[in-house]
Amino acid sequence: MDGALTGRSVLVTGGATGIGRSVVLALADAGADVAFTYLEHDPEPVIQEVDARGRHAIAVRIDARLSWELEKAARGTAEVFGGVDVLVNNVGGIVARKAVQDCDDAHWHDVIDVNLSSAFYATRAVLPFMPDGGRIISIGAHAAANGGGTGMVAYTAAKAGLEGFGRALARELAPRRITVNTVAPGFVGGTGFHARHTPEPSQRAAVDATPLARAGAGADVAAAVVFLASEAASFVTGTVLDVNGGAGFR
């Protein structure tokens, strides 16, 4: 969808690596200027890739678990680009695989905050800078539908909450024609997420269980985001778009 987002400004949380990086680059390919947040990963390679596409990118270092940090990112994006047309709530992760009996309060809150609270904080911070007709897109997970894998209770609960958050917000923001949707990836290979948290045999099993017989790629998820951010999706709101190669149906 080259040119579909020309003149639009986007804020992507967690855009320096993995799916977030793919989303940033796809949005730039579609013509958008993109601000993205990061915490640990070097943002410069992504900025350079966006610049090479002829678009403008800025990176803001924040801890997405902290509301005031996301307020800083929203203000910074609006100051540079004049507003925020599209918000992509991407930041998230398992943090660690822990069975319920081993999941202390600190771990529970950490996982909920990075996956769910961050989306609430970012959305609340961006709305004053978002024009009517804007777009809010959250990156969920197939785990919300199938329960996820071992040690993922907190993560799965957070991602399920993200879907409910999106449905309720879609109703609330409909008078402003702001659409709110969730993209739910299945197994996406080649990311640090699975390299850290998913053993190789489990990764192979995930691919084997996928009818399309391959792992997903960041570009698959990013294409769905670009569609939902475009005018072509102006009548799509409050929905969950599964990107999982047929691995499961709702």
C-alpha positions in Angstrom: 0.0 0.0 0.0 2.7 2.5 -1.1 1.5 6.0 -0.5 -1.5 5.0 1.5 -0.3 6.9 4.6 1.4 9.9 2.9 1.2 12.9 5.2 0.3 10.9 8.2 2.3 10.8 11.5 2.6 7.7 13.6 3.8 6.8 17.0 4.9 3.1 17.5 5.8 1.9 21.0 8.7 -0.6 21.0 9.8 0.1 17.5 13.5 -0.6 17.5 13.4 -4.4 17.2 11.3 -7.4 16.2 7.7 -6.8 15.1 7.9 -3.2 16.1 10.8 -2.6 13.7 8.9 -4.2 10.8 5.9 -2.1 11.6 7.9 1.2 11.6 9.5 0.3 8.2 6.2 -0.7 6.6 4.6 2.5 7.8 7.5 4.5 6.3 7.1 2.5 3.0 3.5 3.6 3.0 4.5 7.2 3.3 4.2 8.0 7.0 6.6 9.8 9.2 7.2 7.7 12.3 8.2 8.3 15.9 9.0 5.2 17.9 9.9 4.4 21.5 12.7 2.1 22.6 14.4 1.1 25.9 17.4 -1.1 25.4 17.9 -1.6 21.7 19.8 0.8 19.5 17.4 3.0 17.5 19.9 4.4 15.0 19.7 1.5 12.5 15.9 1.9 12.3 16.2 5.7 12.0 18.6 5.3 9.1 16.4 2.8 7.3 13.4 5.2 7.6 15.6 8.1 6.3 16.7 5.9 3.4 13.0 5.6 2.4 12.7 9.4 2.3 10.6 9.7 5.5 11.3 11.3 8.8 11.8 9.2 12.0 12.4 10.1 15.6 13.2 7.8 18.5 12.3 8.5 22.2 13.8 6.4 24.9 11.2 5.5 27.6 10.1 2.8 30.0 6.6 2.0 28.7 5.5 0.8 32.1 5.5 4.4 33.3 2.6 6.7 32.3 4.6 9.9 32.4 7.2 8.4 30.0 4.5 7.7 27.4 3.2 11.2 27.9 6.7 12.4 27.0 6.7 10.3 23.9 3.2 11.6 22.8 4.1 15.2 23.4 7.4 14.8 21.6 5.8 13.2 18.5 3.1 16.0 18.4 5.8 18.7 18.7 7.8 17.3 15.8 5.0 16.2 13.5 2.2 18.5 14.5 0.0 15.7 15.8 -0.4 11.9 16.0 -2.6 10.4 13.3 -1.9 6.8 14.2 -0.9 5.1 17.4 0.5 1.5 17.3 0.6 -0.1 20.8 3.3 -2.6 20.1 5.6 -2.8 23.1 5.2 -6.0 25.1 6.7 -9.4 25.9 6.5 -12.5 28.1 9.2 -11.1 30.4 9.8 -14.7 31.7 7.9 -18.0 31.7 6.5 -18.7 35.2 3.9 -21.1 36.4 1.2 -19.5 38.5 2.6 -20.9 41.8 6.0 -19.2 40.9 4.5 -16.0 39.7 5.0 -13.4 42.5 3.2 -10.0 42.6 6.2 -8.2 41.0 6.2 -10.5 38.0 2.5 -10.3 37.5 2.4 -6.5 37.6 5.5 -6.3 35.4 3.9 -8.4 32.7 0.5 -6.6 32.9 2.2 -3.2 32.9 4.4 -3.8 29.9 1.7 -5.4 27.8 -1.6 -3.8 28.8 -1.1 -0.8 31.0 1.4 0.6 28.4 -1.4 0.6 25.8 -3.7 2.4 28.1 -1.1 5.0 29.0 -0.1 5.5 25.4 -3.7 5.9 24.2 -4.6 8.3 26.9 -1.5 10.4 26.2 -2.0 10.5 22.5 -5.7 11.3 22.3 -5.4 15.0 22.9 -3.0 15.1 19.9 -5.0 12.8 17.6 -7.4 14.3 15.0 -10.9 12.9 14.4 -10.6 10.0 12.0 -7.4 8.8 13.6 -6.3 5.2 14.1 -5.3 3.1 17.2 -3.9 -0.3 16.6 -2.7 -2.7 19.3 -0.5 -5.7 18.8 -2.1 -8.6 20.7 -1.3 -12.3 20.5 -2.9 -15.6 19.4 -2.3 -16.6 23.1 -5.4 -14.5 24.0 -7.5 -17.0 22.0 -5.8 -20.3 22.7 -4.3 -19.8 26.2 -0.7 -19.6 25.1 2.2 -21.9 26.1 3.7 -23.0 29.4 4.3 -20.2 31.9 2.3 -17.6 30.0 -0.7 -17.0 32.3 0.2 -13.4 33.0 1.1 -12.6 29.4 -2.0 -14.3 28.1 -4.2 -12.4 30.5 -2.6 -9.2 29.5 -3.2 -9.9 25.8 -6.8 -10.9 26.4 -7.3 -7.7 28.3 -5.8 -5.8 25.3 -8.6 -7.2 23.1 -11.3 -6.1 25.5 -9.6 -2.7 25.9 -9.8 -2.3 22.1 -13.5 -3.2 21.8 -14.5 -0.9 24.6 -12.4 2.0 23.2 -13.8 1.5 19.7 -17.2 2.3 21.0 -16.0 5.2 23.1 -14.1 6.8 20.2 -16.6 6.1 17.4 -18.2 9.6 17.6 -14.7 11.0 16.6 -14.4 8.4 13.8 -11.2 7.1 15.5 -11.0 3.4 14.8 -9.5 0.9 17.3 -8.4 -2.5 16.3 -6.1 -5.3 17.5 -3.7 -7.4 15.4 -3.1 -10.9 16.9 0.0 -12.6 15.6 0.6 -16.3 15.9 4.1 -17.7 15.9 6.5 -15.1 14.4 10.0 -16.5 13.8 13.3 -14.7 13.8 12.6 -12.4 16.8 14.4 -12.0 20.1 11.2 -12.7 21.8 11.3 -16.4 20.9 15.0 -16.6 20.9 14.9 -15.8 24.6 11.8 -17.5 25.7 10.9 -20.4 23.4 13.1 -23.5 23.0 13.9 -24.6 19.4 11.8 -27.7 19.6 8.8 -25.7 20.6 9.4 -23.3 17.8 9.5 -26.2 15.3 6.3 -27.5 16.8 4.6 -24.2 16.3 5.5 -24.2 12.6 4.3 -27.8 12.3 0.9 -26.8 13.8 0.5 -24.0 11.3 -1.6 -25.0 8.2 0.4 -22.7 5.9 3.5 -24.6 7.1 5.8 -21.7 7.9 6.5 -19.2 10.7 5.0 -15.8 10.4 7.3 -12.8 9.7 7.3 -9.3 11.1 6.3 -8.1 7.6 3.1 -10.2 7.8 2.0 -8.4 11.0 3.2 -5.0 9.6 1.1 -5.4 6.5 -2.0 -5.8 8.7 -1.1 -2.7 10.6 -0.7 -0.7 7.5 -4.1 -1.8 6.2 -5.8 -0.9 9.5 -4.1 2.5 9.5 -5.2 3.3 6.0 -8.5 4.8 4.6 -9.3 1.3 3.2 -10.1 0.3 6.8 -12.2 3.3 7.7 -15.2 1.0 8.5 -13.2 -1.5 10.5 -13.2 -1.0 14.2 -13.5 -3.0 17.4 -12.1 -6.1 15.8 -9.3 -8.5 16.2 -7.4 -9.4 13.0 -5.7 -12.8 13.4 -2.4 -13.2 11.5 -1.4 -16.8 12.3 -1.3 -18.8 9.1 -4.5 -20.6 10.0 -3.1 -21.9 13.3 -6.4 -21.3 15.1 -9.8 -19.9 14.6 -12.1 -17.9 16.9 
